[in-house]
Structure formats: structure tokens, C-alpha cells
Amino acid sequence: PRIIPFILKIMRKEFETQDDIERNNPFNLVQNSEHHLPPMYITVGDKDEFGIFEAVRKFASIITLRASELIFKPIANGGHCSMDTRAVVEFLAAD
């Protein structure tokens, strides 16, 4: 999508060095955490316009090892902001 150059420009300002990137990489943060993570809900459309489906699926598999509960909800034929609203509400309302 046309927004990608804009996103890259913002990211380069926020993360100026490779060290900045590595310190803030969500995969690294989870893998290096000494804490058990709270329950998490992760969703992604399998037709995401930014091509992040596989990365999110891999991230969810890593979270599984650290979170007390994980609901991973891929959305069939879903785009970037697709979600199952009912499932999100049920997750948030759960004890």
C-alpha cells in the first residue's frame, strides 16, 4: 500500500539505530521477558494488506509459551483491521 513509505519514515525517526530496533522488537521483548505475561488476544486477517499474517502467527506461537492465556484469532479473508467483534468482547468480559 501507499502508506508504507510514510510508516517507514516514522519508524526511522523513532528507531534511529539497529540497537533501538533490537531493544524494541516485540519478538525479543517477549523472548527475553522474565515475567509471565497476562492473558492476551491476538487477531490478524489472513489477507492483511501489509503482509504481516505469518509474522503475527509466529509471534502468537511465542506468546503461547509466556502468557497465562492466549486467544489467537486469524480472520479468514480478513484485511489489516479485521476482527471478530463478538470474540473481542467475550475476551474482555471474561474473568
C-alpha positions in Angstrom: 0.0 0.0 0.0 1.0 3.6 -0.5 1.2 4.2 3.3 4.3 2.0 3.7 6.9 4.8 2.8 5.2 7.0 5.3 5.3 4.3 8.0 9.0 3.6 7.3 9.8 7.3 7.6 8.2 7.5 11.0 9.9 4.3 12.1 13.3 5.6 11.1 12.8 8.7 13.2 11.7 6.6 16.2 14.3 3.8 15.9 17.4 5.5 14.7 19.9 2.7 15.2 19.9 -1.1 14.9 20.2 -1.3 18.7 17.0 0.8 19.0 15.2 -1.7 16.7 16.5 -4.8 18.6 15.7 -3.4 22.0 12.1 -2.6 20.9 11.5 -5.7 18.8 8.3 -7.4 20.1 9.8 -10.9 19.5 12.9 -10.0 21.6 10.8 -8.4 24.3 8.7 -11.5 24.8 11.5 -14.0 24.4 13.7 -12.1 26.9 11.0 -11.3 29.4 11.4 -12.8 32.9 7.8 -12.2 33.6 4.7 -14.3 32.9 2.5 -12.3 30.5 -1.2 -11.6 31.2 -3.9 -13.1 29.1 -3.7 -11.9 25.5 -6.0 -11.8 22.5 -4.3 -11.6 19.1 -6.1 -11.3 15.8 -5.0 -10.7 12.2 -6.6 -11.0 8.8 -5.1 -13.7 6.6 -5.3 -11.3 3.7 -3.6 -8.4 5.5 -2.5 -5.7 3.1 0.8 -5.3 4.8 1.7 -9.0 4.7 2.1 -9.5 8.4 0.0 -12.6 8.8 2.9 -15.0 9.1 4.8 -12.8 11.5 1.7 -12.4 13.7 1.2 -16.2 13.7 4.8 -16.7 14.7 4.5 -14.1 17.4 1.4 -15.8 18.7 3.3 -19.1 18.9 6.0 -17.4 21.0 3.4 -15.7 23.2 1.9 -19.2 23.9 5.0 -20.0 25.9 4.7 -16.9 28.1 1.1 -15.9 28.5 -1.2 -17.3 31.1 -3.8 -17.4 28.3 -3.7 -16.7 24.6 -6.5 -16.5 22.1 -5.2 -16.3 18.6 -8.0 -15.5 16.2 -7.0 -15.4 12.5 -9.7 -13.9 10.4 -10.4 -15.8 7.1 -10.3 -13.5 4.1 -9.7 -10.6 6.5 -7.8 -7.4 5.8 -5.5 -5.4 8.1 -8.1 -4.2 10.6 -10.4 -7.2 10.5 -11.6 -8.7 13.8 -14.3 -10.8 15.3 -16.0 -8.2 17.4 -18.0 -10.7 19.5 -14.8 -12.7 20.3 -13.0 -9.5 21.4 -15.9 -8.5 23.7 -16.1 -12.0 25.2 -12.3 -11.9 25.9 -12.5 -8.5 27.5 -15.6 -9.5 29.6 -14.1 -12.8 30.8 -12.9 -13.2 34.4 
